[in-house]
Amino acid sequence: MFHREGFKIIAITFIIVGAMALTADAYITNHLIKYGVQGVALTILVLILQFFRNPKRAVQFNLNEIIAPVDGKVVVIEEVEEKEYFQGKRKQVSIFMSPLNVHVTRYPASGVIQYSKYHPGKYLVAWHPKASEENERTTIVIKTPKFGDILYRQIAGALARRIVNYAKKRGQSHSRSRRRFYKIWIQSRPFPTPRLYCYCRSESKSCGGKNCHSNTKRWR
């Protein structure tokens, strides 16, 4: 199953890859070169299909948990000064997504969308110290019955040129719902309350819609 945002690119890639394979078969007599060109074309197609894959995942509805919104690797867990919305200290969990990760994301918690804003910007590498402030990004705040407001930020990387955001202010969010799609590299940063207990650890893998990041039953 593939995400609808990739249908056009997948179709174009199929045409280009097919043309490359047929052209190589018709005009290249050297078998090594011919198979090499066809192999490169097939590899490109496989990478495109992998990038736009949209696996179905059974997510249990649980108001007591904040789940991992994306696949990737947890790279930072720290308390930071959040300046855009909270204007105070919040616990930040940063998840890095590589081109090999599934790029469909889900709401980290169920609630009502209080804030949704797109920020145009630069395309610094995702791990750059100023990427969160200067790169293209979107910021979403979800009001939840258990956690209060949760801020969720998506930051484009050096290869990113588009973030597709479906979140609308005052709309409903459900942890089982797919919320947006990213093109190429991004970092995802949920900001829960600073006293909330975090189950995830730095360098651990994140699986969108499956891993529990925080829970109201335990506190730091």
Order of alpha helices (4+ residues) and beta strands (2+ residues): alpha-alpha-beta-beta-beta-beta-beta-alpha-beta-beta-beta-beta-beta-beta-beta-beta-beta
